[in-house]
Amino acid sequence: MVDEQEKLLPIANVGRIMKQILPPSAKISKEAKQTMQECATEFISFVTGEASDKCHKENRKTVNGDDICWALSTLGFDNYAEAIVRYLHKYREAEREKANNQTKVTSSNHEYRPEEEEETSRQQNDETSSSAPSELRTVDKGKNSITKPS
């Protein structure tokens, strides 16, 4: 029984989510929480399995949010897929803003020293001049040609 319980969502979390939608005076039986716990776990496994199959066919090892949205839509849960696509977009936007703000804070805490900039520039020039010139392959009207950088 312990192994089976470990595979389920935590019942306290399920109960908390259930309480959020109900009036404050409502009571939820233990049986109702357990039933919802099993259903929610099964639903998540079902959707994740579909997304995992897609990743496997595409030779990828990581299931991402887009895969979950695709799986929801494929399985006929279009309303859920649309809502999660919106959530995913907002989440990624917030993460980008957070990263940008941290970059700004980090760079504003860095004291500007011209000699550091000159040293960095010098190191970059040394690295590029010491490497062999690379070739660029371009396609011109269906024919391959090799162009060397000037």
DRENGUZA-758020 format. One record per residue: x, z, y of N, C-alpha, C, O in turn; residue in three letters. Coordinates in steps of 0.001 Angstrom, whole numbers, padded with zeros to 6 digits, always signed. Atoms other than C-alpha are relative to their C-alpha. Layout:
# DRENGUZA-758020
XZYXZYXZYXZYala...
END
This chain:
# DRENGUZA-758020
+000824+000000-001207+000000+000000+000000+000862+000000+001263+000480-000592+002273met-000872-000081-001169+002900+000743+002383+000496-001383+000390+000507-001716+001575val-000496+001344-000286+004307-002802+002084-001071-000848+000675-000780-001594+001610asp+001104+000759-000584+000895-004294+002868-000261+000446+001441-000541-000385+002304glu+000222-000542-001339+000502-002004+005910+001084-000474+000971+000805-000688+002151gln-001103+000429-000863+003904-003071+007264-000193-001427+000499+000346-001803+001540glu+000221+001393-000388+002725-006681+007411-001115-000152+001036-001282-001223+001620lys+001124+000047-000936-000260-005827+009605+000449+000399+001403+001456+001086+001576leu-000233-000445-001371-000335-005421+013367-000233+001507+000076-001046+002031-000684leu+000232-001447-000130-000122-001766+014453-001458+000286+000389-001978-000286+001347pro+001414-000270-000204-003629-000333+014303-000266+000627+001370-001324+000401+001957ile+000178-000599-001329-003128+001674+017511-000090-001087+001073-000897-000986+001997ala+000032+001108-000961-002429-001549+019421-001308-000772-000101-001891-001149+000916asn+001255+000718+000208-005453-003276+017882-001150+000802+000620-001999+000246+001316val+001042-000863-000561-007661-000308+018805+000021+000011+001514-001034-000007+002148gly-000134-000003-001462-006316-000265+022372-000566-001295+000593-001263-001268+001608arg+000511+001293-000480-007092-003969+022813-001520-000037-000129-002209-000521+000769ile+001451-000016+000204-010577-003487+021384-000692+000860+001071-001749+000485+001578met+000592-000915-000987-011269-000571+023781-000061-000622+001388-000962-000313+002169lys-000052+000604-001338-010323-002672+026820-001252-000785+000332-001658-000825+001493gln+001155+000856-000248-013349-004933+026424-001316+000779-000065-002340+000314+000437ile+001221-000784+000179-015859-002200+025569-000217+000975+001155+000729+001323+001861leu+000257-001023-001028-017565+000233+027944+000728+001298-000371+000959+001560-001552pro-000766-001234+000267-015713+003567+028296-000688+000953-000981-000012+001698-001691pro+000724-000931+000883-018424+005436+026389-000088-000497-001447-000520+000251-002323ser+000113+000571+001351-018226+003130+023327+001021+000614-000943+002138+000949-000549ala-000880-000506+001058-016730+004387+020090+000273-001133-000981-000571-002007-001181lys-000357+001016+000997-014911+002257+017499+000346+000724-001290+001186+001624-001299ile-000270-000646+001281-014938+003237+013847+001363-000433-000539+001890-001483-000171ser-001273+000312+000637-011751+003317+011801-000117-001294-000808+000800-002114-000831lys+000242+001200+000798-013256+000660+009534-000002-001263+000875+000530-002298+000474glu+000023+001144-000913-013881-001658+012516+001416-000355+000454+001771-001531+000528ala-001393+000247-000411-010268-001241+013685+000792-000645-001138+001568-001574-000912lys-000719+000554+001143-008956-001946+010189-000405-001452-000262+000437-002298-000563gln+000487+001364+000212-011140-005035+009835+000590-000942+001040+001047-002036+000710thr-000568+000826-001076-009995-006373+013210+001506-000150-000193+002054-001222+000066met-001434+000035+000259-006390-005519+012317+000324-001076-001046+001245-001871-000859gln-000222+000984+001061-006591-007596+009135-000309-001419+000482+000433-002354+000183glu+000376+001330-000494-008376-010502+010860+001026-000544+000995+001420-001708+000920cys-000975+000441-001007-005951-010637+013787+001328-000367-000657+001954-001362-000291ala-001257+000286+000706-002947-010494+011467-000100-001323-000757+000830-002129-000739thr+000201+001247+000747-004381-013278+009302-000017-001206+000936+000569-002243+000628glu+000072+001089-000977-005139-015437+012352+001396-000357+000509+001754-001532+000576phe-001356+000232-000500-001607-015018+013716+000855-000674-001083+001629-001587-000792ile-000762+000600+001108-000135-015840+010296-000404-001458-000219+000447-002310-000472ser+000533+001348+000187-002350-018924+009988+000577-000963+001043+001071-002038+000702phe-000487+000846-001096-001354-020339+013380+001528-000139-000065+002069-001231+000109val-001462+000031+000073+002309-019406+012996+000472-000855-001167+001475-001560-001055thr-000356+000825+001160+002427-021028+009557-000081-001484+000326+000792-002259-000065gly+000148+001405-000395+001147-024316+010998+001132-000422+000941+001701-001504+000797glu-001099+000301-000929+003693-024175+013823+001332-000062-000739+002178-000904-000439ala-001235-000030+000786+006439-023319+011341+000156-001273-000830+001256-001813-000945ser-000044+001258+000767+005542-026324+009172+000451-001159+000887+001249-001997+000468asp-000388+001054-000949+005865-028575+012231+001503+000072+000276+002190-000949+000270lys-001431-000168-000278+009296-027137+013024+000841-000418-001201+001881-001059-001050cys-000727+000364+001218+010409-027555+009427+000092-001524-000142+001146-002059-000487his+000010+001469+000089+009379-031241+009464+000930-000624+001033+001479-001702+000810lys-000868+000502-001068+011354-031679+012708+001422+000557-000111+002229+000401+000805glu-001320-000596+000248+014396-029871+011212+000423+000981+001091+001580+001005+001511asn-000303-001048-000975+014165-027036+013725-000229+001348-000655-001070+001483-001543arg+000106-001328+000592+014583-023362+012920-000776+000976+000876-001166+002044+000405lys+000644-000925-000926+012933-021801+015970-001378-000508+000397-001533-001639+000858thr+001365+000297-000440+009198-021752+016619-000097+000455+001456+000252+001592+001770val+000122-000378-001412+008511-021792+020375-001464-000014+000437-002353-000339-000350asn+001361-000068-000524+005450-021390+022568-000736-001320-000072-001937-001349-000339gly+000631+001324+000067+004786-025124+022663-000477-000299-001422-001512-000936-001615asp+000402+000201+001395+004667-025161+018857-001277+000776-000311-002144+000276-001028asp+001202-000809+000208+002066-022377+018861-001198-000683+000652-002271-000758+000055ile+001093+000712-000687-000047-024267+021419-000423-001233-000794-001615-001506-000940cys+000292+001186+000812+000217-027425+019302-000790+000395-001243-001776-000253-001593trp+000665-000449+001227-000800-025516+016169-001443+000420+000285-002350+000072-000471ala+001365-000409-000359-003821-023950+017888-000892-001219+000187-002021-001256-000303leu+000774+001213-000252-004983-027359+019025-000257-000765-001294-001373-001223-001537ser+000115+000716+001272-004334-028976+015639-001017+000664-000924-001735-000012-001661thr+000904-000746+000877-006306-026249+013885-001421+000097+000557-002294+000715-000053leu+001347+000025-000566-009298-026793+016174-000293+001119+000979-001443+001302+001378gly+000187-001082-000974-008767-023842+018520+000399-000484+001392+001239+000124+002055phe-000370+000635-001266-008614-026065+021612-000153+000933+001200+000686+000924+002101asp+000197-000917-001129-010019-023417+023960+001137+001009+000096+001616+001316+001188asn-001128-000933+000003-007331-020966+022909+001278-000721+000423+002079-000182+001187tyr-001213+000763-000310-004659-023663+023143+000104-000228+001504+001175-000056+002085ala-000011+000245-001440-005650-024524+026721+000363+001263+000775+001156+001216+001715glu-000282-001269-000677-005585-020873+027775+001465+000398-000178+002102+000872+000763ala-001383-000393+000266-002213-020272+026139+000983-000944+000689+002056-000516+001113ile-000856+000941-000736-000728-023430+027679+000111+000452+001460+001199+000442+002036val-000031-000504-001390-001712-022082+031119+000850+001266+000095+001666+001407+001007arg-000780-001239-000001-000276-018669+030279+001491-000308-000144+002312+000246+000587tyr-001392+000351+000260+002955-020204+028943+000650-000610+001243+001797-000304+001570leu-000510+000613-001228+003369-022291+032100+000289+001076+001057+001348+001071+001684his-000194-001073-000990+002899-019223+034334+001145+000918-000400+001920+001354+000451lys-001081-000856+000490+005235-017154+032158+001363-000630+000269+002275+000035+000760tyr-001277+000686-000216+008008-019756+032318+000344-000088+001480+001506+000033+001867arg-000203+000042-001446+007531-020098+036067+000505+001353+000499+001438+001408+001300glu-000415-001345-000399+007850-016322+036502+001424+000291-000459+002197+000912+000271ala-001353-000206+000504+010978-016269+034336+001034-000764+000836+002124-000259+001104glu-000904+000780-000861+012557-019044+036444+000202+000707+001342+001326+000812+001834arg-000106-000709-001280+011770-017146+039651+000842+001258-000151+001656+001570+000718glu-000764-001214+000261+013185-013958+038151+001487-000330-000106+002327+000371+000460lys-001401+000416+000158+016392-015773+037160+000587-000427+001343+001728-000091+001662ala-000473+000429-001321+016668-017373+040612+000241+001189+000909+001232+001219+001640asn-000164-001197-000826+016187-014011+042313+001220+000794-000421+001929+001327+000433asn-001188-000714+000463+018853-012413+040153+001265-000735+000403+002268-000105+000738gln-001158+000783-000424+021239-015262+040950+000268+000234+001479+001417+000395+001891thr-000154-000243-001434+020585-014766+044667+000574+001381+000261+001447+001537+001115lys-000494-001365-000176+021174-011014+044380+001463+000075-000386+002260+000693+000320val-001387-000018+000461+024385-011537+042428+000909-000683+001005+001976-000165+001335thr-000863+000709-000953+025739-014093+044873+000019+000677+001363+001016+000560+002076ser-000021-000692-001291+024730-012028+047915+000851+001262-000079+001339+001741+000944ser-000858-001173+000172+026623-009049+046458+001473-000400-000075+002352+000455+000029asn-001370+000479+000112+029735-011196+046095+000558-000264+001389-000010-001022+002174his-000632+000176-001305+032050-010993+049073+000714-001352+000038+001454-001689-000885glu-000591+001328-000120+033137-014435+050281+001473+000119+000363+001832+000783+001335tyr-001426+000056-000288+036888-015025+050137+000448-001442-000148+000431-001975-001258arg-000397+001413+000055+038136-018527+051024+001107-000280-001013+001125-001348-001625pro-001097+000239+000935+041263-018101+048891-000514-000142-001435+000072-000882-002225glu+000590+000147+001338+039062-017683+045768-000557-001408-000178-000397-002019-001235glu+000585+001331+000071+037262-020932+046565+001098-001050-000163+000954-001994-000940glu-001111+000938+000111+040577-022747+047035+000597+000043-001407+000911-001003-001974glu-000566-000149+001335+041901-021358+043725-000910-000663-001044-000428-001370-001929glu+000957+000605+000923+038730-022397+041863+000062-001514+000087+000073-002201-000934thr-000072+001442-000204+038906-025874+043377+001281-000563-000599+001262-001623-001224ser-001285+000431+000527+042579-026169+042439-000032-000029-001534+000474-000963-002155arg+000091-000045+001458+041850-025112+038842-000841-001149-000538-000497-001754-001553gln+000858+001091+000436+039043-027653+038551+000723-001335+000103+000595-002176-000788gln-000760+001242-000151+041283-030438+039875+001064-000123-001075+001288-001212-001604asn-001014+000018+001048+044023-029468+037418-000614-000388-001338-000040-001173-002093asp+000656+000288+001275+041573-029582+034519-000406-001465-000101-000235-002078-001155glu+000471+001384+000057+040166-033001+035431+001156-000986-000003+001065-002035-000640thr-001104+000951-000052+043521-034621+036184+000817+000017-001282+001470-000974-001611ser-000801-000067+001213+045112-033403+032945-000692-000655-001197-000034-001006-002176ser+000697+000595+001141+042418-034818+030679+000078-001517+000074+000181-002099+001154ser-000066+001459+000070+042511-038421+029515-001275-000590+000591-002345+000009+000488ala+001205+000608-000572+040146-040803+031302-001008-000298-001102-000658-000776-002181pro+001035+000236+001009+036857-041046+029490-000623-001365+000207-000545-001944+001290ser+000663+001294-000067+034956-044205+028715-001496+000221+000114-002043+001133-000507glu+001439-000060-000139+031370-044740+029744-000590-001229-000663-000156-002348-000389leu+000647+001123+000671+029171-046905+027564-001293-000292+000752-002152+000578+000893arg+001213+000397-000714+026540-048811+029505-000652-001155-000745+000016-001911-001451thr+000721+001099+000630+023886-051190+028293-000414-000961+001108-001085-000576+002065val+000307+001004-001011+023573-054401+030267-000744-001142-000670-000136-001925-001401asp+000848+001070+000534+020689-056726+029294+000180-000170-001501+000345-001281-002005lys-000058+000057+001450+020891-055792+025623+001395-000100-000581+001535-000066-001804gly-001367+000092+000510+024693-056107+025343+000733+001284+000340+000558+001837+001425lys-000815-001202-000256+027062-053147+025012+001261-000419+000725+001883-001420+000369asn-001276+000229-000665+029972-053050+027398+000617+001349+000337-000088+002336+000545ser-000699-001245-000287+032602-050431+028071+000516-000079+001421+001165-001048+001814ile-000430-000051-001387+033247-049420+031643+000923+001204+000159+000561+002322-000209thr-000931-001099-000229+036279-047344+032572-000202+000517+001426-000412-000257+002360lys+000185-000569-001344+035962-044923+035487+001138-000414+000924+002269-000610+000481pro-001025+000417-000968+037822-045884+038646+000814+001152+000493+001715+000967+001310ser
END
